[in-house]
Amino acid sequence: MEEGISTHTSILDFADAKQVDLIVIAHSGKKGFLGFLGSTADSVVRSAHCDVLVLRNKAE
């Protein structure tokens, strides 16, 4: 990940560059805009050009 670039931007850029069909991401448990996803997972779900599978961390 490049310094100064947000995590969600790095994930989305990688997914676009590799033309992935699915992004799998775990959410941190910290509530974001949707009220149940962390901010990175929320941003990826909202901006991805492919399907996104969000997994819940069992430790929560």
Beta strands, then each sheet from edge to edge (+ up, - down):
strand 1: 22-27
strand 2: 51-56
sheet 1: 1+ 2+
end
